[in-house]
Amino acid sequence: MTVQRLVSASSGGSEEEAVAASLRPQSLAEYIGQTQLKENLGIAIEAARRRAEPIDHILFHGPPGLGKTTLAHIIASEMGGELVTTSGPSLQQPTDLLGILTNLSQGDILFIDEIHRLATVVEEYLYPAMEDYQIDFVVDKGAFAKTIKIPLKRFTLVGATTRAGLLSAPLRDRFGLFYHLDFYEPEELARIVTRSAGILSVRIESEGAEQIARRSRGTPRIANRLLRRVRDYAEVRADGAATSRVADEALRMEGVDALGLDELDRKYLRAIIEFYSGGPVGIEAVAATLNEESETLEDLVEPYLLKIGFLQRTSRGRCAGPMAWAHLGFKAPLASSEAPSLFDE
């Protein structure tokens, strides 16, 4: 099992979530990035408020750490409802959902994280709740079974998923609004870092915020995590100010290079280059070489390497891109057009 990585976009646990909660924007006006999504969501919220009715059910999908939970909190705040949070894996039986649904008030927001991991029996139980605002509760069994329809207050379901393709079609069709969250630009992350530094009372220069932003892999959760590590280093090894030099030294000490790659990323790329001549090579072979689970590499390592062009997925396997060779100090092989062919005479 891989130890929690500093540049992992997954949650770092309850302590990190508590810090993240204090850094969350409270309104769409404060939310940085995702410009088109924010504009579309703002229109939907304003239209629902003018009609004095709950907003349509919403599905957010995209990589972890980009702000899906934050947007759920903002929707609840903008709509004036209470936010009730749960997750797909924690809802195993219909009774787990029954108490939550019956306690929702008019206009409340039910947020289900990792909704693609809902048990099938729970998912089917959710259909009439989303569509007709009622649940069908079966009492007794066999010949004595009877269905009791329990009415619900009109609520909004906000689902979040990192794997939209795993959602069943019937569940997907019951959402009225679909929004995809994409990775952030360094300029947006620098603004997020500066804002978070203000809340955490960290003295930071614009160049320091840019250093952190460039290493944050397009993800606000990582940016805030790196900011806290830079803050610690600045307090112990510097005068408390997060300058460009201090940020660079702090993050290099943590093993995060100028492009946001950590040791596992570099080991992954080196394995492809040194053991398999740059590829193509199957993911299982690379996982065996590194003594890691293939799912860990696919979920935690490959997305960012693919995004920055360091990795290519082909029908024959994984290949290290030319930029990966250069970044790690290797000389890239000849381009395919220049390389000798097995069929040359």
N, C-alpha and C positions, 0 to 999 in steps of 0.2 A: 504493500500500500504506500502511495506517495505521500510524503509529509506535505502539510499545507504550504503552498508556495506564496511568496510575497506578491508575485504578479498573476496569481490565479484570480479569475473573475468570480469564482464562487464565494459564498459567504464565509467569513472567518469565524463564525460562531456568535453566541449571544452578546459577548463583550463588544465585538465590532459592530453588531447590529445596534447596540445601545448608542454608540458614538455616531453611527450613520443616521440614526433617528434625529439627533440634535443638529445634524448638518442638512437635513432635508429642506428644500424650499416648501413654503406653505401655500403658494399660489402659482398659477400658470405664468404670471408676470415675472416671478422670481426664477422660474425654471429656465435653465440655460441649455441650448442645443435643441436638436430634433425640431427644427423650425417649422417644416411643413406639417408634421404631426401635431405640434402645439397649436398651430393655426386652425387645423381641422377640428381638433378636440375642443378648442375654445368656442367655435361656432356651434358645435353640438351641445355643449353645456349651456350656452346662452339661449339657444332655441328651446331647450328643455325647461329652463327657468322661466322663459316667457310663457310657455304653455302650462306652467305650474304642474309638471309631471316628471317622473324619474327619467333619467337619460337611458337610452337603449343599452342592452347588455354589450359589454366591450371585451374584446380579446386583444391583448398585447403579446406579440411574439418577437423574439430576437435573442441574441446571446445574453448570458448572465451579466449582471452588474451595470446595466445601462439605464436603469431607472424605472422599471415596470412597477415595482412596489411604491416608489415615490409618486408616480402618476396616480396610482390608486388612492393614496392619501390626499393628493391634490383634488381629485374628483370629489371625494367625500367632503372636503373643506369647501369647495366651490358650490356644491349642491346643497350644503347645509345638512347633510345626513351623517349618521354614525358609520364608521368603518369597522367591519367585523372581518378578521383575517383568519384563514386556515390554509391548509395545503392538501394537494391531491393524495399523497401517501398516508396522511393521517385520517382520511375518510375511507374506512374499509367496509363499513356496513351502513345500510340506509338509516339506521337509528342514530348513527354519528351525525348525520346531516339534519335529521328531523328536528332536534332541539334548536339548532342554529336557525333554521328557516322559520320556525314558528315564533321565534323571539325577535325577528326583524320587524322594525317599524316602517311606516310609509317613507320611502325615499332613502332608506339605508343602503349602504354599499357592502356587498359580500365579495370579498377578495379571496380567490383560490389560486395560490401559487402552484406552479408545476401541475397545472390542471390536466395535462396529458397523462398523468399517472393515477387518475381516478380509477377505482375499481369499476368494472362494467356495470355491476348491479347498482352502484351509487350513481353512476352517470345516467342510467335509465330513469332512476328515481328523480333526477334533476330536470328531466325534459318537461313534465307538466308544470313544475315550479317556475321554469323560465318562460314558458309559453302561455299558460293559463293562470298563473299565480295561485296554484293549488297543488296539493300533494295527495296521492292516493295511498292511504294506509290500510294494509291488509290485516284483518283481525281473524284469529283462529286459522285452522288448516283444513284441507280436504273438503268434505261435504258441508262443513259448518263455516267455511271461509266467507268473509264478506269484506267489501271495500268501503272504507269511509273516506270521503273527500273532505280534506281540511283546507279551508281558504287561507291564503297568505296575503299580507300587505304587499303593495307594489314596491319591489326593490330592484336594484341593479346588480347584476352579477358582473364582476370584473375578473377575467381569467388571465393568467400569465403563463407563458410556456416558452421554453427554449427549443422545443421541437414541435412546431406546428404540424408537421407531417404525420405525427403520431396521434393527433386528435381524430376521432371518428367523424365521418361526414354528418351524421345527425346532430352531434353536439356543435360542430362548427357552424352549421346552418342556423342555429338558434341565436347566434350573436349578430347584432345589428351593425356593429362597428368593428373594424379590423384595423389595427395599427402595427406596423413593423418598426422596431427600433434598430437603428444602425449604429455602427461605431462612430465616435465623436472625432472631430478634427482637433489638432493640437491647440489651435487658437481658442476653441470652446473649452477644452480641458484646462487651459491656463486661467481662464476666467473662473472656472469652477474651483480650481486650487486657490486662487486669490480670495474668493468668497469664503471658502472653508477656513483659510488661514485667519481671516478676520474673526470668524466665530470662535476659533480655537485660540485666539490671541497670540498668533505667531507672526513675528515680523518677517515679511517676505518681500524680496525684490522681484520686479517683473521678470528679470532674467532667471531667477530661481524658480519661479512658477513655470516658466517655459521649459526649463530642464526637467522638471517633474512631469509636465504634460507630454513631452516627447517620449518619455519612458513608460507611459501609462497604458499603452496598447489600445488606445481609443476608448477606454473604459473609466467612467467616473469613480466606481468603487475602488479600482486600483489606484487612481490618482489620489484619493483621500487617504488610502493606506500608505502610499509612498510619502505623502506629506507628513504623516505622523512619525515616520522613521527619520525623515529629514529634520523634523522638529527636535527629536531626541538627540540626534547627532549635533545639531546646532547648539543646543543647551549645554552639552558636555564638552565638545571639542572646539566650539567657536563662541562668539559673544551672544548667541541666541538668535542671530539674524540668518535667514535662509537665503543666502546669496547664490549666484550661479555656481561658484567654486564649491561652496559648502554642500549644495544639493548634489553636485557631481561626485564629490568625495564620499558622501553618505551612501549614495545608491550604488556606487562601485564597490564599496565595502560590503553591501548586501548582495553583491553578485549580479546586479541589474546593469546591463551595459547601455550604451547610448541609444540603442533602438528598442529598449525594453525587454531584451531577451535575458533569461536567467540561465542557470547552469543546465537545467533539464532541456531547455530549448537547444542549447549549444551541443549537448551530448547527443541529442536526437539527430541534428544535422551532421555532426561529425561521424556518427555511425553510418549514415547513408553515404557520406563522401569517402571515408577511410575504408570501410568494410565492403561497400557495395559499389565503389567507383562512381558515386553520385546517383545511382539508380538506373533504371527502375527496379524497385524492390517492394515486396509485399509488406504490409503493416505488421503481420505476425512475425516475420523474420526480424524486423527492427525491434519489436517488443521483446523478442527472445534475446537479442543481442544486449539490450539495455536492462534485461530482467525487470521489465515493467508490464503492466496489463495493457493490451492493445486498446481497450476502451479508454484508459487514462490518456494515452497518446492522442486518440481521435478526438476526445472531448476537451482536453485541457491544453494540448500543445499545438495541434495542427491548425485550428481556426486562425490564429494570429499569423502563423508562418505562411499560410495560404494568402491571407489578406495583404501581406507586405511583399509577396512574390518570392519568398525564400523557398517555398515548397510548391511542387506541382503534383497533382493527382492525375494519373493516366490510367488507361484500361489495363496496363501491364504492372502498375504499382506506383510508388512514390519516387519522385526525382527531386534532387536539390537544385534550386535555380541558380543561375550565374551569380546573382547578388549574394547568395548564401556563401558560395565559395570565396568570394572576395572579402566578405565580412569576417570570416573565420581565418583568413590569411592563406587560403589555398589558391593555387593556380587552376582556373577552370579549364576543362578539356576543350579541344577544338570543337567549333560548331559543327553540327551534323553535315552541313554543306561542305565543310572543309575536311572532315574526318575521312580516313580511307574506308572504302566499302569492302565488304567481304567478297563482293562480286566483281571488284576491279581486276582487270587482267594486267 
